[in-house]
Structures are given as C-alpha cells and as structure tokens.
C-alpha cells in the first residue's frame, strides 16, 4: 500500500515541485541564518543588489507576492536596517525600496550561497542549467495560461 501511495505522489508534478521547493528552502536556511535573513528577504536582497532601487509594486511583481505579504516583510527588513522605504517624490502612491549600507554589506557573504547550494544538489552544472531552463519555461507557461 505504501509503495502505491508513493507512486501516486511521484506521478504528481505539483507534489514534486512542492517537495523539492521545501527541501531547497531547508538547504538555504542555515546559510541565510548566518546573514540573519529569511529566504523571502534574501530574494528581495538579490533583486536590490541587481537593481539598486525598486518600487514595492515592482518587487511584488517580480517575486509574485501581494502587498499583504510583501509590506510586513519589508517593514521587518527596514527595522533590521537592511533597507529604507521612501515615498516617491514623483508619485506619492509609490514607495521606493533602497538598500542601506548594512544591506549592501551582506552581498559579499551571500554571493557564496548559490555555489554552496549547487554543491549540495549533487548534479553537474549542465543538469542544473537544464532544470532551471525547464522550470522557467513552466513558470512562464503557467503564468500565461
């Protein structure tokens, strides 16, 4: 009976994505604990290290998070001294997110994380790149559907 249940789950793409995502997030946790950030906060930092300044709206779009989830997280990041939130002078409805020196300072340590995670996956670089390409295509397809 157990094998039949396992087979049913293994046949479900949604379960494999869900379980893989949970396992991947578990692998990130000890690395991110050293930086004192959560996984979603790390994703915000990645975007800000690349873009410097983003609106809350744009962050929400890029991370696929609604403002009800994103705003409390950004408030915590601001309280922890990682970012500043400022109203746009051009449009008061728009809130700009910028890194602080502390937020910028985490980038050097964080740049080692992808390499460590890649090593944990046990897969060669080509397999990982192919998987990422497939997942990106799946994400785009699902978003357009």
N, C-alpha and C positions, 0 to 999 in steps of 0.2 A: 504493500500500500504506500509506504513512504517513497519508494522509487517512482511510483506513478505520479504522486503529488509533485515531486521534484521535477519530473519530466514536464508536467503541465506548466510549472513556473518557468522552466528553462525555455519553453516554447513561446513565452510572452516577451516580446521586445520591451514593453513598458517595464516589466519587472527587472530585466537585465540592466536597463538604463538606470532605474531607480537604485538597485542594489549596488551597481558599480559607482554611481554618484555618491552614495553613502560611504562606501569604502574609501573612495578617493578623498572625500572630505575628512574622514578619520585620519588618513595619512598626513594631510595638511595640518591638522590640529596641533601636534607638538611643535611643529616648525613655526606656526603662527603664534603659539603661546609665548614663544621667546620674544616676539615682536609686540606682544600684548594687543593683538588684534584678532577679530573673528574672521572667518572665511569671507562673508559678505563685505566686511570692511576692507579686507585685502583686495577684493575685486575693485572697490572704489579707488583704493590707492593705485592699483595698476593703471586704471583709466586716467587718474590725475597725474601720475608720473609721465604719462604719454602726452596728455592734452594741456596740462598746467591748470586751466580753469574750465569748468563746465557748469552748466545750469543744473538745477535739481531735475528739471524736466528731461534734459538730455541724459543725465545719469540714469534716471528711471527707464528711459527707452533702451539704452544700451544694456542695462542689467536685467531688463524685463521685470522690474519691480514697480509696484504702485506707490504713490506718495505716502500712503498709510504705513507702509513697511519701511520705505526709504527715509522719511523725515526723522523718525525716532533714532534710527541708526546714525544718521548724520549729526544729530544733536549729541549723541554719545561720543562720536568722533571729535566733535568740537570741544566737548567737556574734557576729553583726554588730550587736547592740544594738538591734534593731528591736522585739522582743517579749520578754516574760517568760513562762515556763511555771511554773505553780504548781499543786500538788495541791489539790483542793477540800477544804475543812475539813468539808464535809457528807458527801462520798463520796470516800474516798482513791483509789478506782479512776479517778476523773475528773480530768483535767488541764485547767486553765483557761488560756487564752491571752489575754494583755493586751498592748496597745501600750506601748512606752516613749515617752519624750519624743522620742527620735530618730525612732521610727516615726510618731508623730503629726506630727512636723515635715515629713515627706515629703508630707503630704496637699496642701499648698498647691501645690507644683510638679506633683504628679500630677493635680490637677484639670484641668489644661490638656490632658492626654493625649487624652481622648475627642474633644475638639474637633479636635485635630490629625489624629487617625485618621479622623474623619468627613470632613475636608477631603481627605484622601488618597484616599478612596473614590470621589470624583468624582460621587457620587449626591446627589440632593436629599434633604432631611430626610424627606419622606413616603415615598420609596422605601426608605430605611434603616429607618424605623419599621415599615413593612410587612414587610420582610425579617426584622427581629428578631421580630415577632409570629409569622410563619410558622415560623421556626426554634424558637421557644419551644414552639409547638404541636407541632412534630415531635418535639422532645426529650421533652415530656410523654407523647406517644403511644407513643414507643419505650420509655420507662421503664415504662409501664403494661402493655405487651404481654407 
